[in-house]
């Protein structure tokens, strides 16, 4: 696809949780809990209020179409601030310091005073109905010439457990929101920029790691299309695919628009009650509906069922809008008969409504109030199809397609937070902010300083085990031994079911130190760590493998094994080393270094052949 000809433009917003001891506006820890550990719960109904400009934000207004009760789980590690029953504490200075470090790394300019704002959010992800956010710096640069517009310090939202139930352990964890300009013009540009920003964030050593701790919102548009914000892309490898599919979706929506206009298509103004028509239906969904309403889309036949993204059709888009009324979705005549609705019922419906073959009919089923809301949403989204691509906030689905969430929020969404004092960024404070060594530079330095091969150096530098590797090297452990232990050995033990998460860094360092002191062989490390993870004291686990095998004993073992297979050795020569190595290691594993065994075997084979 020629994205330049298509006029593709994209920008990203990266949300990264910070690894601070306390939350942004209270002194609660930033640890996540298991939901079964919750110690209390309560519920709320959330309503939007008018902003200082006298308006209700359009995204919030749509969330209020379906009044929902939100349930919240509390813990012994959350407090009244998360419950929105106590004013927030002053801004966490540790979090502000990390945000300033990131800003300085991108050569940004800090604001003179950090003012906290409230950002209206009534989807249940915050007990207060708003998220606190504060602009920290502006005007950064990227190596590819791109621009970072802003960096904000925000409080993380509550974690959705299921449906309308949220867990408050995550609410309030500090995060930075980094927003770029629309300075990317291919899907690969977007993914590359996200990777670079992520690398810079990890270079601080002060961000949380793991799934869900970083997520990207991607803003995409094409010429004649519209800006669409795709929320919460967590998998880095899917970013390019998400952009490709959004470009494809907008192209197809524009093609549908052109065809609808050529047909002089129009949206019917009337909502038809067709409940009686389906009195004897076999469709399980229609059978239990208290009301079935129909909306006629003149000239839309074949368009509602046309695919616009893999697995997504214009009908899917209309269905997404209807779901905002608390309904499950729609039926449309481009897909009927299906779902228990018969061909006779479809024909009866068409005759009853007096529609032509080129018209489409949308059915909305449920309780009376919700179906009336749904019919309005059908007409609204169908009219938008005549205009092309609506501005929207969307969520990512599996494989990179997207679904509608809500309209893009407007300026009415933001208003000042009066409970938090502003924080001045003085010249002294800014001058004291350091710039971390980038992981890309660190990997190169590991190659030069420690002699690690390029792949291993990159793995170590980007690994969550980097602090442990550094501690090991600082303690005098050989870099290769430290790197392979923290990367390969622990990973392999984990795969074998060993509870490596129980191993404290100090215990791992003690084992590696024992290897360096030649108390145990490095081949014994996996067994020793397995024992410690199972509960054996470190000293006992090391002691069980201490002493090893003397050179005399090793020589005797090698001579015996070679002598027992002398014909094989004479036939194979030095090629016998490999097979015999395994036999010796069965006796010597964990007691003597493998290189030593190999050398002893080599000498003995050379002697007898």
N, C-alpha and C positions, 0 to 999 in steps of 0.2 A: 504494500500500500504506500502511495506517495503522500507522506504526511505533510510535506511542505505545500504541495498543491491543495491538500485538504484544509490547510490553515490551522493545523493542530497547535494549541497552546495549553500548557499545563504548569501548575505550581503545586507545591506540597506543603502540608502542615505536619510537622512531626511532634508527637506528644511522647515525652520520655519521663518516666517516673524517676525521681532522685532518691539516692540511697542515704537518706538522713535518719537520724535517731528518732526524731519526733515529726509529727504532722505539721502542716503549714500554719494552721491557726489554733492549735491546741497542743498540749504536751503529751498526747497519746503516742505510743510506739507505731511504727509503720509496718509492723508484721501482719501478714495475712493469716486468717484463722480458718479452721474447718467449720462449716456451717453447723455441724452437730454440736459444736462447742458454744453456741450462742447461749447467753444467759437471760435474754429478755427479748421482747418484740412489741411493736406498736404499729398503728396504721395512720395514714393521713390521706386526705383528699387535697389535691393541688389545683390552684386556680391562678391564672395570669392576671396581673393588674396593669393599669395603664401606665405608660412610661412618663417621664417628665415632659415629653412632647405631646402627651394626651392621646397616645395610640397604644393599642395592644399589638405586640409583634405578631406577624402573620403566621410564623411557625408555631408560636405558643397558642394562638387562636385555634389552629387546627388540632393541636393536642387536646384541647378542651371539648372537642366534638363528642368524645366518648368519656363521660365522667367515670374515672376508675378509682378504686380504693387501693392504695399502695401499702404493702406490708414491709416492715424493716426489722432485721435481726440485729440485736445489740450484743456486746461482749464485755467481759471484764477489762478489756483493753480499749474500749471506746467510752466516750463521755457525753455530757450534755451538749457540747458544741456540735457533735455529729447529729445529735437528736434535734438540733435547732431549738434548744430550750435554754441556751446560755450564750451570751455574746462571744465572739471570737477573741482569742488572745492575740497579742502583737505578732507580726509576721516573723516566721522562723528565720533567724539570721544565717544559719548554716545553709538553708536552701537558697537564700538570696546570694550568698557567697558563691555557691556552685553556678547559679544562673549568670553571675557576673563573669566567672571564669570562662564559661562557654561563650559569652558575648565577646570577651576579649580575644578568644581564640579565633573568632570569625571577624576580628577587626571592626567590631560594631561600636556605636557611640551610645553611652548610657544616658538615660534621662536624668534630669537634676533631682527629681523627687519621684519615688515609686508610689503611685496612688492605686489603691485597690478598687476595683469595680465589681458590680454584680452583673452577671450574664444570665438572663432569664432562661431557665430550663425546667419545664414541667412534665417531662416524660417519666418522672419518678426516680431518676438517678441521683436526686439530691433532696434531702428532707425539707430544705428551705424553699425550694422552687427556683433557686439560682445557684450559679457557680461563681466563686470568687476568682478574679483574674487580675493581674497587674502587669502593665507594660514596663519592661526593664531596660531595653536597649533597641536601637534601630540601625539600619544601614550596614549590613555585613556583606562580605564578598565571598564567592566560591571560586575554587581554582579554575573552573571552566568559564569564568566571566559572569556567572549568574549572580543574582542579588538575593540576600536574605533581608526581608523587609523589617521583621520584628522578632523579638524574643520576649515572651511573657512568662510569668511565674503563676501557676494555677494550682487549684486544689483538685485532686483526682475525684471522679464521681464514684458513687456507690456501685458495687458489683451486683449485676442482676443474677439472681439464683435461678429463678424460672418465672415466667409470666410477669406478675406485678409484685413479686417478692424480691427485695434487695438486701444485701449484706453490707453493714456499715463499717466493717474492718478496713475496706479500701478507701472509703470516703475521707478526703482531707490529706491523703499522701501528696507531698509536693511533686509537681511535674513542670517541665518547661515545654512551652509550645513555640516551636520555631517555624516561622512562616516565610516562604520564599515568594519572590515575584513570579508572575507567569513567564518564566524565562527558559522553559524547556519545550522542545519542539518535536521530539520523537519519544516513543515509549521507553526506549533504552536510555535516553537522557534522564528521564524521571527516576528510573531504577538506579542509575549510576549516582545521581545526586543524593538519593535517599541513603545509599550505601555509604557515601562519603560523610554525610552529616551524622549517620549512626556511628561511624568510626570515630569521629571527633568527640561525640558524646561519651563513648566508652573510654576514650583516652583520658578523661578526667578521673577515671577510677571511682567516681562518686554517683554512678547511675545504677539503678536496679537492673538485673539481668533475668532472662527467662521469658517464656511466652506471656504476652499480655502486658509486659512492662514498657513496651514501645509500640506505638501504632501510628500509621500514617493516614492522613486525610489527603485525598488527591483531588485537585480542581482541574477539570478538563473542559475544553470547548473546541469546536471547529468552526470554520467560517460559515455563517448563517445559522450556526447552532446556538447554544447558550451555555453559560457557566454552570457546571454541575459539580457538586462536592460529594465525593465518595468517602464515606466515613469508615474508620476503623480497619484499614488494611494492615493485618499483622504479619503476614508472610512476605518477606522481602522479595522472594523469587516470583511472587505473583503480581508485583506492581506493574511491570511492563504489560502483562496480559490484561490487567484491569483497564489500563489506558487504551490498549488496542480495542477491547470490547466496547468501551464507552464511545470511542470514535465511530465504531461500526454501528452502535445503537443510534447515535445522532444522525449518521448518514441515512440509515433506514427510516428514521422518523421524518427526515426531510423529504425522502422519496414518497412516503405515505402522504405527507402534506400535499405534495405536488399533484399526486393522483386524486386525492379527495377534492382539491380545488378544481381540477379538470372535470371532475364528475359533478361539480356544483353541489357537493355534499352539504348536509345540514343536520343539526341536532334537534330532535323533536322536543318541543317545549312541554308536552303533556306527559304526566306519569300515569300509567294505566294499571289499575288493580286487576290482576288476572288470577287471583287466588282460586276462584271457583273453577277455572278451566282445568286446574290440576287436582281437583278433588279426589280423583281415583288414581292418581299417579303411582308408579312403582318406585319412583326416585325417593330414596330414604331422606335426602336433604329436604326436598320440596314437601314431602309428606308431613314432616314435623314442623314446617314453617307456619307461623300464625298469619303471615301476609306474604304474598308474592307480587312484586311490582315489576312493570316492564317499561323500558325506555326505548324508543325507536330512534335509530341512527340512520338517516336517509343517505343512501349512497355509500355506506360503509361496508357492504358485504364483501368478504374476502380480505378486508383490511384489518379487522379486529383480530383475525387469526394469523396474520402474517408475522413471521419470525423477525425480530429486530436484533436479538442477541441469541447465542446458543441457549436453548431452553426457555426463552422469553419472547412474548408476543405483545402486540398492542393491547390485547385482552388482559395480559398479565399486569400491564401498567394501570389499566382501568381498575382491575381487581385490587391493586395495592391502595388506590385512593379510597375504594369502598371499605377496605379493612379499617380505615381510620374511624369508621362509625361503629366499630365493634362487631362487624360481620366477618364471615369466613371468606367471602369472595363473590364471584358472579358466575352465571351461565351466559353464554352468548351463542347466537345461531350459527356462527362460523364453525363451532365445535359440536353442535347438536345434529342428530340424536347421539346422546352419550350420557353417562352417569345415571342410568335408569330412566332418562327421558326418551320417549319413543318418537319415531318419525311421525306417527299420527298426531301426537301431542304438539310437535313442532308445526305441522301443517295447520292444525286447529288454531294454534297461537297466531300464525301468520294471517289466517282468514279473519280471526277475531279483530286483529289490529288493522287489517286492510293494507298490509305492507307489500311492496313490490320485491321482485327477486334481488334487485341491487341494494336493498335495505338490510340492515342488521338489527337484531333485537337483543337487548341486554335484560336478563332476569336477575332480580335481587330478592333474596328470600330470608326471612327472619321475623323478629317481632316488628310490630307496626312502626314504632318510632325510629328504630334503626334502619329499616328499609327505606323510609322516607329520606333519612339522612343519606343513605347509600345512593338513591336515585339522583339526588343533587350532585353527589360526587361523580357519578357516571357522566352526567351532562357536562360538568366542569372539565373533567379530563378529556372527554370526547371533543369539546370545543378547542382545548389546547392542541389537539392533534391537527386542527386546521391551521394552527399558527406555526407548528413545527416542533421545536424542542423547548420544553418549559425549564426554567431555572429550578433546580431541586437539590435537596440533600438526599443522598441515596446510601444504602448499605451494601456491602459486598456479600455476594453469595458464593457458594463453593465453585471453584474453577475460575472465578473472576467475573462472572456476570453480576448485575446489580439489581436492586429493588428499591422502589420509592420509600422514603422515610417521612419527609415533610418538606415544605417550601424552604428556600434559603431564608435564613433569618435576616432582618433588616436592622437599621440603626436603633429602632425602638427597643431592641433587645437589651441594651446596655444602660446601666444607671449607676451612680456612685454608691460605694459601700461606706456608710457613715460610721460604722463601728470600729474601723481599723485606721489607725494613724498612718499618714504617709511616712515614708522613710527616705531621708536625704542620701543621695550618692555623692559624697564629697570627693574632691580631688585626691585627698589623702587615701580614702578608701579605694578609689579606682586605681591609683598608682600601686597600691599594695597587691592588686589582683595578679596572680601568676598565670602563665600559659603552660599547659601540660605538654609533654612530649607526645606527638601523635603516634598511634600504634603502628602506622606504616613506617615511620622512622625508627621506632623501637625494634620492629622485626629486622630491619636492615642492620641495626646495631648488634642485635643478637647474633647475626651471621658473622659479623666482623669480630666482635669481642669474645664470643663464646665458641665460635667455630661450628655452630649448628647449621645443618643444611637449610636451604631456603624454605622448604615446605614446613619443616619442624619449627623454624624460627617464627614463621607466620602463624602457625597453630598456637604456639605458646603466647605470642604477643596478643592475639585476639581471644585467648581462652579466658574463661571465668577463673581458671586456676593460676592466672598470672601472679597474684600476690603470693601464693604458696611457692611458685617457682622462684620468685625473687627472694623470698625468705630462705629457701634452700640454698640458693647460690651464695647469698650473703653469709650463710653459715658454713660455707666451704665445700658444699656438695658439688661434684662435677656437673656442669650444665646439662650434658647429655643424659646422665643418670637421672637428674632432677626432672628434665623435660619428659623423658619417656615414662617415668613413674607417674607424674601428675596427669599426663595425657593418656598414655596407652594402658598402663597397668590398672589404674583406678577404673578406667572405662571397661576394660575386660572383666575385672572383678564384679563390677556392677551388673554386667550382662549375665554373669554366672550366678546372680542372685545374692552376692555378698552385700551386706548393708554398709556400703562405703560412706553413706551419709553420717554414720556414727563415728567415723574416724576424725579425730581432731587434728588440725594442722601440726600441732606439737608432736603428736604420736607419729605422724608420717615422717616428720623431720628426724625424730629419734631413730627410726628404722633406717633411714638413709644415712644417718651419721654412723650407725653401726656398720654399714657396708663400707663407708669410707675408712673406718677404723680397722677394717678387716676382721671385725668380730664375727660377721656373718657374710656369706657370699651373696652377691646381688640376685642370684637365682632364687634365693630364699625369700625375697621381698614379698611376692604374692602370698606365700603361705603365712608369713608373719602377719601381714596386714589382714588376712582372712581371720586369723586367730584373734587379733585385737578387735576386729569388728564384731566377733562373736562373744566378746566379753573378757578375753584373756588379758591380764595386765601386761603393759608394754614390756616391762623387764622380763616377765616370764616367757612371753612370746619370742623375744630376742634370745633369751637364754636357752630356749629349747633348740635353737638352730646354731648356737654359738659353738666355737671350737672348730667346726668344719672337719676337713679331712687333711691329714698331713701329706706332704709331698711324697713321703715314703709309702704311705698307704695308697695314695693315688697311683703311684708307679706300679705297686704290686697288683692293684685292681686291673690296670691297663695291660700289664704283662699277662695276667691270667686270661683275660678276655681274648687277647690276640692269640695266645697259645692255643686256646680251645678252638679257634677258627683259623688255624694256620694255613690250611689248604685254600680256604676262601681268600685269605689275605694275599697269598702268593699268586693266586689267579687274578685278583683284581688290582693288586698293587695299591697305589695311593687312593684309588677310587673306593677302597674298602673303608676309608676314614668316615664317610658319612654314615653308612649302616652301623658301624661299630660305635660311633659317637652316641647314638641313641641308647645302646646297651650300657655304656659306661654311665650315662646321665641317669639311667634308672636307679643306679646305686649312689651316684654322687650329687644328684640334684639338691640344691639348697646347701650343700656342704662345701662346694668348691666352684670357683669361677669357670664358666663354660670355655673361655679362651684357654685357661690352663689345661683343661681336659683335652681340648683340641691339640694343643701343642705336645702334650704327653703322648697322645695317640700317634701324632705325626712322627715323633722321634722313634717310637717303638716299631711302627710299621716300616720306617726307613731301615731300622736295624735288622729286621728279619727278612726283608725281600731282597 
